[in-house]
């Protein structure tokens, strides 16, 4: 592992003061990315309950898979119990297993790395581009060439569409094709985003979405695989249903998983999908307001700002203390005192105790984003008085500096 910079294992944003117990709390906590549900969701869930289809399979699940595939322009989809389950299945059907390597961005949530180990494969971490936080395409060719020369089969390259913006597939996809390595797209954060009019999740051999409660839309818990390759999706569907064979008795020729999404949660997802465009528009409006506020503040920038096709799932602010005169953790403490949630950028995988010692190609970019970045409230429910309270709180912090 090579690197040009290091950061302390204990991030300054990890220690937060307790929210103050006064008028700010009475206004209600402002969360980073809460679920946005209402009458449409209630109606479809109630209809699903009354239909009697409360088991894992059912017509809402079939319809939800079809509607998501149509929304993003993919041929096939299978709904599962979580984004992590979807990633696990995606790597499994891509061929990951003992003796193989999977290339994973170090700037990601831990599930992207953990699922590699579920398959028995070995993750190799790669640093990000400092401007966007996405996998650095320039690091990929020499790494794949070295792994090939070492005789280590690469089962897949995983990309992560960070904060709801697509990675640089114009550079990444040709490299994967040149080396004959499948591309698995972790679009857990990016449903509804596009790049050059192509939807997130459709750039790889398999794409993955998450419908966790904090994502751009939710099924409470859930995920989905998409692909134009029907055989891959059917294999994933088979494995997700305990790999049960189509016979009268329970017959299992492979080890499968209990990963299917329930019909009731799929009904919630169908309602959310109908409202997705509006929810994205509200998140984009919040991102625009952040961008306008910090445009005049020295030493600050919005990570990946300028991508009009991002779904703006999260807005992350990068603060260079030497220029700004304040640190990201100071802003976090100020927000916390006003009962407003924020979060550091992802701690890089090569710094995670669970993955220490694994091979990594790093430049220090992800370390720097972790040290200087803060993710700000970005949910589509952040409107009206709550939005004004948030931006008044930011104004009060900046006015003192």
C-alpha positions, 0 to 999 in steps of 0.5 A: 500500500502506498500513500501520500498522506495520513489522518488520525484514526479517530475523526474529530466529527465522531465526538458530538455534543448532546443537542441542547435541551431548549427551544431548538429541540422543541422545533424538531430534529433536522435529520440528514436524509429522513424518509419522505412518505405520505398518503400515496404510500399509505394507500398502496400499502393498505391495498396490498394488505387487503389483497392478502399478498403479505408473503414475500412474493406477490403482484406488487413485487412483480410490478415494482421490479418491472417499474424500476427496470422501465424507469432506468431503461434496464431489461430485467430486475429482481427485488431483494431485502437490502442493498447489501443483499443486492451487492452480494448477489451481484458479485456472486453472479459476476463470478466472485469467489475464493481465489479471486480479487474484487476492486473496490473504491476505498471511499464508500460505505462498508457494505461495498467491501463486506460483500466481497468477503461474503463471496470468499474473494479478496477486496483490493481498495482503490482511492478516489478522485479528490474533486468528486469522491468517485473511483479514480480512473487513472489508478485502474489500468496499472492496478489491473495490469499488475494483478494480471501479471501476478496471475490473480483473477479479477472477478469484478471492478465495483464502482460507487455512485457517491452522493447520487452522482455517477462515476466517470464511466467514459473512462472506467468502462473502456478499461474494464472492457480492455482487461475483460473484467465485469463492471458492477455498479453500486448505485445504492445512492443514485437511483434517478441520476443520469450521466450523458442521458444514461441512468445510474445502475445501467453502466455495468454488467449488473447494477444495484440500488438500495431502498434503505430508509435514508436513501432517495426513496425507500421501501423501509428496507430493500434493494434491487439488482438490474441488468440487461442480461436475463440469465444473470438476473434469473440466477440472482432471483434463484439464489435469493429464494434459497436456491429452491428447485422448481419441484413439489418438494424442497430441493436445493442443489446450491446454497441460496439465501433468504433475500427476497423483498416482501410484497408489502414493502414493494407496494411502498416502493411503488408509491415512492417511485411515483413520487421520485421525480419530485423528491429529487427536485427538492433535493436539487433545490437544497443543493443549489441553496448550499452551493449559493451560500458557500460560493462566497466562503473561502476554503469551501466547496461542494463535493462533486458540485456542477453535476446537473444530473445528480439526484443530490442524495447527499450534499457534502461540504469540503472545508480547508481549515487553513483557508476557511479559518474554521473546521468541518467539526466546528460546523458539526458541533454548531449544528448539533447544538441546534438539533441538526444532524450532520455526518463526516464523509465515509471513513475510507475502507483501508482505514476501517479496523475490519479491513486493516491490512488489505491491499490498497492503492491510495493517494491520500485523496479519500483520507483528505475528504474524510478529514475535511468533509461534512455531509449536510441535511439533504432530505426531500422533507427539508422544506418550509420552516425547517429549511429556513431554520437550517440555513439561519443556523448556517448563517449564524455560524458563518457570521461569527467567522 
